[in-house]
Amino acid sequence: MFELSANNSPKSAPQSMTSIARSSQTEAVALAAYDLWKSYRDRPVVQGVNFTLNPGEILGLLGPNGAGKTTIVRMLYGSVRPDRGFVQLGQNKIQLQGRAARAKMGIVTQEDNLDPDFTVWENLTYFAHHYRITGAAARQRAGELLALVGLEDRGSSLVDELSGGMKRRLVLARALINHPQVVFLDEPTTGLDPNARQDFWRLVLQLKQNGCGVLLTTHYMDEAQRLCDRLLLLQQGKILDRGTPAELIERTVGLEVAEIIGIPESTIQQLAQQAGTWYHPFGNSYLLGLPADPQFWQQIHTITPTPPIRRPTNLEDVFLRLTGTALA
Ligand SMILES: Nc1ncnc2c1ncn2[C@@H]1O[C@H](COP(=O)(O)OP(=O)(O)OP(=O)(O)O)[C@@H](O)[C@H]1O
């Protein structure tokens, strides 16, 4: 059984709850995808995707719009049939729409899809019936989850009376109604303001602490960098690279970058060649990977009319370097 820390919960609501992920701790791998393929009208949108998700791990699927993130989640959840490959939940291969598998999974889709005619409380208790959680058990679970997501005083509100951030937290609460061992979060914070995003992030980190395997799709690199233990970088349905955020950054773009404006590409190219580093056009400027040698930075300074900006690299740079395009 897990105790939730008051510090970590949004709106600092102290409460305790039963396990979010009761069975996950006994299994080595929470979820595995084997060679998943999917085409729509002969156009491949997911191409040979493989990965594992461990209990207590947040795995990020990071890619631009249309990269295939939602299609992968739908295949994992069993709502779309792969053309090839399969998904394993714990020890079991998942069948399409398999009830037994669904009972161990939770999903936060991009759209809120809450029932607007129901109150917050009813949205949870009604949803609990899908999992045959009824009566006092449903009421107890709804109460625990409302406390978890900081909505305990909004049970009688209609969905339309909630803010965007509250709705997202309610959708997350609903996804946890069945104590899932794996939770899919499909771009869960799109459209939220910074405070609401951080509230949501705290909840995701609590799921991880409680042993839940979390698969998070996002095109926000700060979200990926902040939350994810490991990342899969996706473009056009293919995994380009994978690793921890720190590994991906260090091996792809190094630790620091200079943003330079006002000199021709040929000069940047020469500088990059000379220092054995990389460069990339970026809007009206250039990004130039900074080697450790401090003299190189001095040299750039002397030849640029406008002082260059020096900053730590990030996943956006990784994506730009690997694909030539920005994430968002
Ligand atoms: N049911 C469908 N029928 C036809 N094409 C589809 C269908 N679902 C998705 N696609 C196409 O598959 C590609 C991948 O879509 P998907 O929604 O998986 O990407 P995504 O990475 O989740 O994008 P976003 O970040 O915009 O949500 C897109 O080109 C999309 O138009």
The ligand as an ORCA input file, in Angstrom:
! r2SCAN-3c Opt
* xyz 0 1
  N      -7.373      6.578    -38.454
  C      -6.489      7.117    -39.292
  N      -6.679      7.082    -40.627
  C      -5.777      7.599    -41.493
  N      -4.623      8.203    -41.107
  C      -4.380      8.277    -39.794
  C      -5.285      7.759    -38.818
  N      -4.760      7.972    -37.587
  C      -3.595      8.617    -37.778
  N      -3.357      8.795    -39.090
  C      -2.169      9.437    -39.686
  O      -1.035      8.800    -39.134
  C       0.007      9.738    -38.915
  C       0.429      9.665    -37.462
  O      -0.628     10.169    -36.660
  P      -0.551     10.187    -35.080
  O      -1.808     10.815    -34.573
  O      -0.213      8.824    -34.615
  O       0.705     11.152    -34.839
  P       1.138     11.934    -33.539
  O       2.608     11.826    -33.444
  O       0.351     11.442    -32.368
  O       0.717     13.427    -33.878
  P       0.224     14.623    -32.916
  O       1.409     15.013    -32.103
  O      -0.207     15.677    -33.882
  O      -0.902     14.085    -32.088
  C      -0.543     11.090    -39.314
  O      -0.100     11.407    -40.606
  C      -2.054     10.893    -39.291
  O      -2.677     11.726    -40.232
*
